[in-house]
Amino acid sequence: MKLDRRKLDLLLAEQTMTYTEMARECGLGYSNLHALLRRKSNRPATIGRIADALGVEPWEIIQKED
């Protein structure tokens, strides 16, 4: 599963949260979060942690596959 950067940007804007703040909520460092955003695939547990930090469901932050 790949994180959808555009969806994350919109959610962060809605919550007036920065990527640094989101990383802290997930228990990650900013550089680790940045690496996750560049990956082609992430583990489901990682997607779940990020979704929990944003208060959304995991399907709301992943890219739809073609």
N, C-alpha and C positions, 0 to 999 in steps of 0.2 A: 504494500500500500504506500502510495506517495502522498505526502502532505501537499495540499493546495495552498500555495503562498497567497494568492488573491483572496481566498476565503479567510485565511488567518488574518490578513491585513484588515479586512472588513470587520471581523470580530474584535480585533484589538482596538480599532477606531471606535466601535460601539461602546466598548468598555473603558475607553481612554487609558489603555494599558500599553506599555512599551514591550518590545521583545525581551529586554533585560528583565522586566518585572515578570513576564510570562515564564522565562527560564527559571527564575527564582521560585515561582509557584510550582513548577514541575520538579524542582529539586535538581536542576541542571545548571551548568555554567553556560554563559552566553555563547561561547565558541562551540560547545557541544550542540546546543540548539541550532546554531547556524549550520553545522555539519548535517544535522538531521533534515533540515530544509533542503539541502542540496542533494540528498540521497535519492536514488530512484525507488528505493523500497525501505520501509521501516517495519519493525516488529509491531504486531497488534498491541502489545502491552505499552509500548512507547506512544503510540497513537492515543491509547486510552488515557495515559497520564496527561498528555497535552490537552485532550478534550476535557478532562476533569478540571484542569487548571482554568480553563475558559468557561466552564459551566455549560458545555454543549455535548451532544452525542458525537461519538467518533466519526460516523458517516458524514457529519457536517463539515469536516476539515480535510477529507481525503479527496484526491482528484478522481474524477470518474474515468474509468478505463474505456478506451475506444473499442 
